[in-house]
Each structure stands twice: as structure tokens, then as C-alpha cells.
């Protein structure tokens, strides 16, 4: 289930309210003249969260006296690098993320002087494997997602447990895909599967061709963790490897193949959608909001028998679901005008509630309790006390 452990809130909220004023005063004295060079909020980060931060920015600019914030889709990883680069008006004020901040990113922020960061859980999202309405939707298991897209897979074996594929992914003479009876972790081989039907007769006969986000994307990180890694654990020997040698497991289960079965399509999910419309045999990996916005042109595949719908994602039933975040640089509050007010606007029921305008854009709302707790943290700008657990 999609739940956030938020038992730390009460004390942090009170400390944040007392400490924030001191931070603002010091920064105002140190950087007051420089602060005049930028009067507009700058937000970077996830392309998945981009439609939500943009919509909130436009509404915020329309109904308040503050300028409309500038929002850039840089990808989650790229946004973290920009956000953590330092304090000062040349650096962004917030970054959006389609996964939680990594401990390495938190530590990078600290070393660059970005020491006061508020983490805001803003909602949920599902990662869709979609394609054109001109072709049948995919119906696939996480197990088969791993077999389709992993760079290396456990050695395919026959009924007698004998290897039937060499290390370079070529079938040994006399064997074919139909002879695959099981998989052995005694060795790992280059992925031999070229067509979906090579994996299972229930899958399409078309060539495996999936357009998805690049390594800097939080969507890709989440897809690897929730799709490939969870799919890999569907193999008994890989699940055993997960327990016995986590580093080796992640090395095998996290690497996406590079032989054009997966094609990096950039950070803009709209580019992926357009590619699918022009290539009916191809599939794409993107956030649910893009499916919601393009339902007249594409549809989402079932994963482990579950269709990617609002209710299935909100209820935690859709297997490839993740949390979305907004990170605030508290040291810019009071220096760049409107940051506190933007956060209050974003966390209002009119915006992020189940019937708010962000839900219309595809944001899966938090539960009532989660929204209350998250808004308490956000509006108090309660700083993260330590690096996120991974």
C-alpha cells in the first residue's frame, strides 16, 4: 500500500516555526541586495510532476499579487543537482521529484550549504506501459517486464537444467525459445529476447520496442525499482540472490538493456506519447497523468492483471505506483518572494484535494489523513532532520 511514515511531525513543526524566522533574518542581512535580482520563484525537477507544478504556478500567479513561478522540467536527477548546487538567487528554490530524495543527494545538499530542506509528499502516481489505441493494450507481469527489458538475465535452461543460451545471448545449436523451461543464476547472459512472444505466447508477436525516460529521470528510477527489480524477484534464484548478495542483485536487476529494445526518449513524456501515436507497434513508459491527458490516443497496459486507473493507483492495487514529492529550499524563504504562499496554495484542497484542479490533471490525491499531515509539515516548512532511508 502507498503509505508514508510521518510520525515525526509535531516536534519538527514547532521547531521549524521558531527557527525559520532566525534563518530569514540572517539571510536578509547577508543577501538583501542580491535578492533584488530575482523576484520570481524558480522550480525545477521531474517531468512527471511538471504538469502539477506548472498548473499550480499558473493559478498562483493568477490569483495572488506574486509573479507566476518559472517551472522547468529537468528530470528528477537533474533537478536534484541544480537544487543542491547551493544557496543564492542563482539556484532554484524548489525541485519536484517522482521519487524520494536519495541519501546521496541529501548529503550533497548539506555539503553545498543547502541545509534547510522541507520534503512535501504531494500525491501518488502510477507508471504506465502504454501504446497507441490502434494496437491492443499490453497485458504483462512484472516477471515478464524483467525478461523483456533487463540487460542480463539468469541463464535459460531446458527441462534437464542444461544451459541453452551462451553468454552473449545466442541459443546453443539445436535449441530455441520454445525449449526454455526455467532459469538458473549459475550464470547471467545477455538478454536473448527480441520479440515479446519470445518470452510468452500470450504476449504480442511484435519486436520489443519501448520508449522511456533517461537515467536522470525519477520515473526511470521508480520503474527499475518497482518493475524490473520486483520482476526479478519472481525468479526463485534471484530472490535468493536478493537476500544473500543485495549489491549483486541490484547490479543485475537494475540495468536496462542497450540494444534498442529500450530507447531513451528524453525527459518530456509528451515526446513519448507522440512517438507511440506514430509507431503503433511500440510501447512507452510514462506517468499516469500523461495517460489521463491523452486517453483519446493511447491506453495503458495491465500489469499483473491490474489496469492503471485512478482508483487502482490510489488504493495501492496497481503494482507500479510511486509517491511524488516537492522539496523546498527554506533558506530562500523571505529572500525570493512568494515561496511560503506558493506552498500554502499547492497544499490547499482546491489544488491537491481529490476534487481539486490538480486531480483533473491526473494527480492521485493523498488520503485525508495524509494530506493533513503533509500540509502541516509543508506549511510549517519543517526541515528534514536526516537523510532519507533507502
C-alpha positions as CSV (number, residue, x, y, z in Angstrom):
1,X,0.0,0.0,0.0
2,X,1.1,3.6,-0.7
3,X,1.6,5.0,2.8
4,X,4.1,7.5,4.2
5,X,5.5,7.1,7.7
6,X,5.1,10.5,9.2
7,X,5.3,10.1,12.9
8,X,7.9,12.8,13.3
9,X,5.7,15.8,12.5
10,X,4.6,17.6,15.7
11,X,8.0,18.4,17.2
12,X,9.6,19.3,13.9
13,X,6.7,21.7,13.0
14,X,7.1,23.7,16.2
15,X,10.9,23.8,15.9
16,X,10.6,24.9,12.3
17,X,8.3,27.8,13.2
18,X,10.8,29.1,15.7
19,X,13.9,28.5,13.7
20,X,12.7,29.8,10.4
21,X,12.5,33.4,11.4
22,X,16.1,33.5,12.5
23,X,17.2,31.9,9.2
24,X,15.3,34.5,7.3
25,X,16.7,37.5,9.2
26,X,20.3,36.3,8.8
27,X,19.9,35.7,5.1
28,X,18.1,39.0,4.6
29,X,21.1,40.8,6.1
30,X,23.6,38.8,4.1
31,X,21.9,38.8,0.8
32,X,19.4,41.5,0.7
33,X,20.9,43.4,-2.2
34,X,21.4,40.2,-4.2
35,X,17.9,39.1,-3.5
36,X,16.6,42.0,-5.5
37,X,17.9,40.4,-8.7
38,X,15.2,37.8,-8.7
39,X,11.6,38.4,-7.7
40,X,10.1,35.2,-9.2
41,X,10.1,31.7,-7.8
42,X,12.1,29.1,-9.8
43,X,11.1,25.4,-9.7
44,X,13.0,22.6,-11.4
45,X,12.7,18.8,-11.4
46,X,10.6,15.9,-12.5
47,X,8.8,15.9,-15.9
48,X,6.1,13.8,-14.3
49,X,5.4,16.4,-11.6
50,X,5.8,19.2,-14.2
51,X,2.1,19.4,-15.1
52,X,1.2,19.8,-11.5
53,X,3.8,22.4,-10.5
54,X,3.0,24.3,-13.7
55,X,-0.7,24.3,-13.1
56,X,-0.2,25.4,-9.5
57,X,2.2,28.1,-10.7
58,X,-0.3,29.4,-13.3
59,X,-3.2,29.5,-10.7
60,X,-0.9,31.0,-8.1
61,X,0.1,33.8,-10.5
62,X,-3.5,34.5,-11.5
63,X,-5.0,34.8,-8.0
64,X,-2.2,36.4,-6.0
65,X,0.0,39.5,-6.3
66,X,3.1,37.4,-6.9
67,X,4.6,36.7,-10.4
68,X,3.9,33.3,-11.9
69,X,6.7,31.0,-10.9
70,X,9.0,29.7,-13.6
71,X,8.9,25.9,-13.9
72,X,11.5,23.8,-15.7
73,X,11.3,20.1,-16.5
74,X,14.9,18.9,-15.9
75,X,14.2,15.4,-14.7
76,X,14.3,14.4,-11.1
77,X,18.0,13.7,-11.0
78,X,18.8,16.9,-12.9
79,X,16.6,18.9,-10.6
80,X,18.3,17.5,-7.5
81,X,21.7,18.5,-8.9
82,X,20.5,22.0,-9.6
83,X,18.7,22.3,-6.3
84,X,21.6,21.1,-4.2
85,X,24.2,23.2,-6.0
86,X,24.0,26.0,-3.4
87,X,22.1,28.8,-1.7
88,X,21.5,32.1,-3.5
89,X,19.3,33.5,-6.2
90,X,21.3,31.9,-9.0
91,X,20.0,28.5,-7.7
92,X,16.4,27.2,-7.8
93,X,14.0,27.5,-4.8
94,X,12.3,24.1,-5.2
95,X,12.6,20.9,-7.0
96,X,9.9,18.3,-7.9
97,X,10.7,14.6,-7.8
98,X,8.9,11.5,-8.9
99,X,10.8,9.5,-6.3
100,X,12.1,10.3,-2.8
101,X,15.4,12.2,-2.5
102,X,18.3,9.8,-2.2
103,X,20.6,10.0,0.8
104,X,23.5,10.8,-1.5
105,X,21.5,13.8,-2.8
106,X,20.6,14.9,0.7
107,X,24.3,14.8,1.7
108,X,25.3,16.7,-1.5
109,X,22.9,19.4,-0.5
110,X,24.4,19.6,3.0
111,X,28.0,19.9,1.7
112,X,26.9,22.7,-0.6
113,X,25.2,24.7,2.2
114,X,21.6,23.7,1.4
115,X,21.0,22.7,5.0
116,X,17.3,23.5,5.5
117,X,15.1,21.4,3.2
118,X,11.4,20.7,3.6
119,X,10.1,17.5,2.0
120,X,6.5,17.6,0.9
121,X,4.7,14.5,-0.2
122,X,2.2,15.8,-2.7
123,X,0.4,12.7,-4.1
124,X,0.8,9.4,-5.9
125,X,1.3,8.4,-9.5
126,X,1.4,5.1,-11.5
127,X,4.0,4.3,-14.1
128,X,2.2,3.2,-17.2
129,X,3.3,0.9,-20.0
130,X,1.2,2.4,-22.8
131,X,0.7,2.2,-26.5
132,X,-1.5,3.5,-29.4
133,X,-5.2,2.8,-29.4
134,X,-4.6,1.4,-32.9
135,X,-3.0,-1.7,-31.2
136,X,-4.0,-4.0,-28.4
137,X,-3.0,-2.9,-24.9
138,X,-0.3,-4.9,-23.2
139,X,-1.2,-7.4,-20.5
140,X,2.1,-8.3,-18.8
141,X,3.5,-9.5,-15.5
142,X,6.4,-7.9,-13.6
143,X,8.3,-11.2,-14.2
144,X,8.0,-10.7,-18.0
145,X,8.9,-6.9,-17.7
146,X,12.2,-8.0,-16.3
147,X,12.8,-10.6,-19.1
148,X,11.9,-8.1,-21.7
149,X,14.0,-5.1,-20.6
150,X,16.9,-6.3,-18.4
151,X,20.3,-6.2,-19.9
152,X,21.3,-9.5,-18.5
153,X,19.0,-12.3,-17.3
154,X,19.6,-15.6,-15.5
155,X,20.7,-18.4,-17.8
156,X,17.8,-20.1,-19.6
157,X,17.8,-23.9,-19.1
158,X,15.9,-26.8,-20.5
159,X,13.9,-29.4,-18.7
160,X,17.1,-31.2,-17.6
161,X,18.6,-27.9,-16.2
162,X,21.1,-27.6,-19.0
163,X,22.2,-24.2,-20.3
164,X,20.7,-23.5,-23.8
165,X,22.0,-19.9,-24.3
166,X,25.6,-18.7,-24.4
167,X,26.9,-15.7,-22.5
168,X,26.3,-13.4,-25.5
169,X,22.6,-14.3,-25.6
170,X,22.8,-16.7,-28.6
171,X,21.0,-20.0,-28.5
172,X,23.2,-23.1,-28.5
173,X,22.8,-25.1,-31.6
174,X,19.7,-27.2,-31.6
175,X,17.8,-25.0,-29.1
176,X,15.1,-22.3,-29.5
177,X,12.9,-20.1,-27.3
178,X,10.4,-23.0,-27.0
179,X,13.0,-25.0,-25.2
180,X,13.2,-22.6,-22.2
181,X,11.9,-24.4,-19.2
182,X,13.5,-22.4,-16.3
183,X,16.3,-20.0,-15.4
184,X,19.5,-20.6,-13.4
185,X,21.5,-18.0,-11.6
186,X,24.6,-20.1,-12.0
187,X,25.3,-17.6,-14.9
188,X,23.9,-14.4,-16.3
189,X,23.7,-13.9,-20.1
190,X,22.9,-11.1,-22.5
191,X,19.2,-10.8,-23.0
192,X,18.3,-13.1,-25.9
193,X,14.6,-12.0,-26.3
194,X,13.9,-9.9,-29.4
195,X,10.1,-10.2,-29.6
196,X,7.5,-10.2,-26.9
197,X,6.3,-13.6,-28.0
198,X,9.8,-15.0,-27.4
199,X,9.0,-14.6,-23.7
200,X,5.5,-15.8,-23.7
201,X,3.0,-16.9,-26.4
202,X,0.4,-14.6,-24.6
203,X,2.4,-11.5,-25.5
204,X,2.5,-9.7,-28.9
205,X,4.5,-11.0,-31.8
206,X,6.0,-7.6,-32.4
207,X,9.6,-6.7,-31.7
208,X,10.3,-5.4,-28.2
209,X,10.5,-1.6,-28.6
210,X,9.9,0.5,-25.5
211,X,10.4,4.3,-25.4
212,X,11.2,5.6,-21.9
213,X,12.9,8.2,-19.8
214,X,16.7,8.5,-19.5
215,X,18.9,7.7,-16.4
216,X,18.4,11.2,-14.9
217,X,14.6,10.6,-14.6
218,X,12.8,9.7,-11.4
219,X,10.3,7.8,-13.5
220,X,13.0,5.5,-14.7
221,X,14.4,5.0,-11.2
222,X,10.9,4.1,-10.0
223,X,10.3,1.8,-13.0
224,X,13.6,0.0,-12.4
225,X,12.8,-0.5,-8.7
226,X,9.1,-1.4,-9.0
227,X,9.1,-3.1,-12.4
228,X,12.5,-4.7,-13.1
229,X,13.7,-5.4,-9.6
230,X,10.3,-6.7,-8.3
231,X,10.0,-8.7,-11.5
232,X,13.5,-10.2,-11.0
233,X,12.4,-11.4,-7.5
234,X,9.8,-13.5,-9.3
235,X,12.6,-15.9,-10.1
236,X,13.5,-18.1,-7.1
237,X,17.2,-17.9,-7.6
238,X,17.1,-14.1,-8.0
239,X,15.0,-13.7,-4.8
240,X,17.7,-15.8,-3.1
241,X,20.4,-13.6,-4.5
242,X,18.4,-10.5,-3.2
243,X,18.7,-11.9,0.3
244,X,22.3,-13.2,0.1
245,X,24.0,-10.5,-2.0
246,X,22.0,-7.4,-2.4
247,X,24.7,-5.5,-4.3
248,X,25.0,-8.3,-6.9
249,X,21.2,-8.5,-7.2
250,X,20.9,-4.8,-7.9
251,X,23.7,-4.8,-10.4
252,X,21.8,-7.5,-12.4
253,X,18.2,-6.4,-11.8
254,X,18.7,-2.6,-12.3
255,X,20.4,-2.4,-15.6
256,X,18.2,-1.8,-18.7
257,X,19.3,-3.3,-22.0
258,X,21.0,-1.0,-24.5
259,X,20.4,-2.9,-27.8
260,X,17.5,-0.7,-28.9
261,X,14.8,-2.7,-27.2
262,X,14.7,0.2,-24.8
263,X,15.1,3.7,-26.3
264,X,15.8,6.7,-24.1
265,X,13.3,9.3,-25.3
266,X,14.3,12.3,-23.2
267,X,12.6,13.9,-20.1
268,X,9.5,15.1,-21.9
269,X,6.8,12.4,-21.6
270,X,4.8,14.2,-24.3
271,X,7.5,13.2,-26.7
272,X,7.0,9.5,-25.8
273,X,3.2,9.9,-26.3
274,X,3.7,11.4,-29.8
275,X,6.1,8.6,-30.7
276,X,3.6,6.0,-29.7
277,X,0.9,7.6,-31.9
278,X,3.3,7.4,-34.9
279,X,4.5,3.9,-34.0
280,X,1.5,1.6,-33.1
281,X,3.8,-1.4,-32.5
282,X,5.9,0.4,-29.9
283,X,5.3,0.9,-26.2
284,X,6.2,3.7,-23.9
285,X,6.9,4.2,-20.2
286,X,5.5,7.4,-18.6
287,X,3.5,8.7,-15.7
288,X,-0.3,8.2,-15.3
289,X,-1.1,11.9,-15.8
290,X,0.0,11.6,-19.4
291,X,-2.3,8.7,-20.0
292,X,-5.1,10.7,-18.4
293,X,-4.5,13.7,-20.7
294,X,-4.2,11.5,-23.9
295,X,-6.8,8.8,-23.3
296,X,-8.3,9.6,-26.8
297,X,-5.0,8.4,-28.4
298,X,-3.3,5.9,-26.1
299,X,-4.2,3.3,-23.5
300,X,-2.3,1.7,-20.6
301,X,-1.3,-1.9,-20.3
302,X,-2.4,-4.2,-17.4
303,X,0.4,-5.2,-15.1
304,X,-0.1,-8.4,-13.1
305,X,-3.7,-8.2,-14.2
306,X,-4.4,-4.7,-12.9
307,X,-5.3,-1.7,-15.2
308,X,-3.7,1.7,-14.4
309,X,-6.7,3.7,-13.2
310,X,-7.0,6.4,-10.6
311,X,-8.7,4.1,-8.1
312,X,-6.2,1.3,-8.6
313,X,-3.3,3.6,-8.0
314,X,-4.8,5.4,-5.1
315,X,-5.7,2.1,-3.4
316,X,-2.2,0.6,-4.0
317,X,-3.5,-2.2,-6.2
318,X,-1.6,-1.1,-9.4
319,X,1.8,-2.7,-8.9
320,X,4.0,0.1,-10.4
321,X,2.9,3.0,-8.3
322,X,5.1,5.6,-6.5
323,X,5.0,8.8,-4.4
324,X,5.6,12.3,-5.7
325,X,7.4,15.0,-3.8
326,X,8.2,18.7,-3.8
327,X,11.4,19.8,-2.0
328,X,11.7,23.4,-0.7
329,X,14.9,25.3,0.0
330,X,13.9,27.0,3.2
331,X,16.9,29.3,3.1
332,X,15.3,31.1,0.2
333,X,12.1,31.9,2.1
334,X,11.9,35.6,2.7
335,X,14.6,36.2,0.1
336,X,12.6,35.2,-3.0
337,X,9.1,36.4,-2.5
338,X,6.1,34.1,-2.5
339,X,7.6,30.7,-1.6
340,X,5.6,30.2,1.6
341,X,2.5,31.4,-0.2
342,X,3.0,29.0,-3.1
343,X,3.4,26.1,-0.8
344,X,0.2,27.1,1.0
345,X,-1.6,27.4,-2.3
346,X,-0.3,24.0,-3.6
347,X,-1.4,22.2,-0.4
348,X,-4.9,23.7,-0.4
349,X,-7.9,21.5,-1.0
350,X,-8.8,23.5,-4.1
351,X,-5.4,22.4,-5.6
352,X,-4.3,19.0,-4.3
353,X,-7.5,17.6,-2.9
354,X,-9.4,14.7,-4.5
355,X,-11.7,17.2,-6.3
356,X,-9.1,19.9,-6.8
357,X,-7.8,21.1,-10.1
358,X,-4.6,19.0,-9.9
359,X,-6.7,15.8,-9.7
360,X,-8.1,16.9,-13.1
361,X,-4.6,16.9,-14.4
362,X,-4.0,13.3,-13.2
363,X,-2.6,13.8,-9.7
364,X,-3.6,10.9,-7.4
365,X,-4.6,12.6,-4.1
366,X,-3.3,11.6,-0.7
367,X,-5.8,10.3,1.8
368,X,-7.5,12.9,4.0
369,X,-5.2,12.0,6.9
370,X,-2.1,12.1,4.8
371,X,-3.0,15.4,3.3
372,X,-3.5,16.9,6.8
373,X,-0.1,15.6,8.0
374,X,1.7,16.6,4.8
375,X,0.2,20.1,4.8
376,X,1.3,20.6,8.5
377,X,4.9,19.8,7.5
378,X,4.7,21.9,4.3
379,X,3.1,25.0,5.8
380,X,5.5,25.0,8.8
381,X,8.4,24.4,6.4
382,X,9.6,21.7,8.8
383,X,13.2,20.8,7.7
384,X,14.3,17.2,7.1
385,X,16.3,16.1,10.2
386,X,18.4,13.5,8.4
387,X,19.0,11.8,5.1
388,X,16.0,9.7,3.8
389,X,16.2,6.0,4.4
390,X,16.7,3.8,1.3
